[in-house]
Amino acid sequence: MSKTDNKNALTKRSDDYSQWYLDVIAAADLAEHSPVKGCMVIKPYGYAIWENIQKVLDQKIKATGHQNAYFPLFVPKSFLSREASHVKGFAKECAVVTHHRLINDPASDGVMVDPAAKLEEELVVRPTSETIIYAMYSKWIKSWRDLPLLINQWANIVRWEMRTRLFLRTTEFLWQEGHTVHATEQEAEDEARKILDLYKGFTEEYLAMPVIQGQKSESEKFAGALRTYCIEAMMQDGRALQAGTSHHLGQNFAKAFNIQFTDQDGTLKYAWQTSWGVSTRLIGALIMCHSDDKGLVLPPEIAPIKVVIVPIGKTQEEKKLVEDKIGELLIGFKSVDPDFDARRVYDRREDLTPGYKFNEWEKKGVPIRIEIGPKDVAANQLVAVYRDNGEKEAISLAGNWVALLKKRLDDIQQRLFERAKARLNEDSYRFDDYDKFKSQLAENPGFIYSHWCGSDKCEAEIAAETKATICCIPFDTAAETGKCIKCNSSSQKRVIFAKAY
């Protein structure tokens, strides 16, 4: 690519949404496939987004009384067998370690697995950590005084995926997983719902991504859970993306791992538990929710770089004039708001044209680009260009320009949320006729509110015929008597059907 030409176009969303998504990731230099099938490399800019997500969520999780810990990557195979429905849910996705040593291959210059190093018991690379964590909890919890136990873990997870997509579905991914233990069912229920509210608040406030809270159907709930709650977001193509889950585990794992405590009345009781998590899947959701045909669009609250400054000047004299003025701006950034300054970049690269830089930072989704040329120096102003709508604004440097830029960042954050919210509302439908239901899903997918009788059979038949699943039974939908969209049996509430990632 020429250093004066950075305008190679991305695939348009309307032409090929899946390819557009991959093009955005490549153009922003977020991640790429690795030599290990199904695994990705998260590159520095992509990882910086994850670090910002992690930083905010970690503070919020700790503020609710949870502590971080770390548990082993490997899980003895026998642990997964203790909770029957749990192992059934993950069996096909497990990576299994069978040997502990390599030796030189006498038939080649390479290495081979040592047949004599077979493990007595195979180890599963964690697909999730309930079993290894709860084996420890059974040792730690003896009395009601040990409760509640509120633990969070930041870790990597391995689930052997056959069809992978960067950030959305990979064999290895990063996440946080909370695991809590409580004395009563109500305390566990309150915990599961509290964390779901935390996820909703974070997703909407920081990612500018509206979500719907609800409960998963029995067939869609987490393997081994009593109930699974979720937040569901709508992508620009009308598909649903599960952005986070919170599980009320009941006493299933407590009984499987003998997590008991002596209550205040002296009786021995099984504990009640929850688990919950979000992952690097959120980055995929960010891309699909906000980005456009020009590239990545990032909400300022989570963007690694909030503002980029690009100087404009042809002659050495002009360049020196502009550089001196930008030097004054940099002092202003640091003196007024050091935190803001930390997420500001001054692009001083000499071998690239301003146009090249404009396009590069646009593809990276930086919320505000500041342009300063000789005319701006003469007018004592900067020109701010806003990534979300492309508008330009001349801002006087005589006033409190830093405060105004921060206000404009807040405006961008709000506009992104409102735009996504409007799309969610516009692409949500209510249908009572199955033919119209199917036509809508085929022509213009979205969130379809329809009655469902509660049977697994109808749910499975609808999925087979339309590729739509029940993404959630929404909390904010009132009870309403009706007829199942598939079988016409009685129903008490509408659920949300959608094609999903």
Order of alpha helices (4+ residues) and beta strands (2+ residues): alpha-beta-beta-alpha-beta-beta-alpha-alpha-beta-beta-beta-beta-alpha-beta-beta-alpha-beta-beta-beta-alpha-beta-beta-beta-alpha-beta-alpha-alpha-beta-alpha-beta-alpha-beta-beta-alpha-beta-alpha-beta-alpha-beta-beta-beta-beta
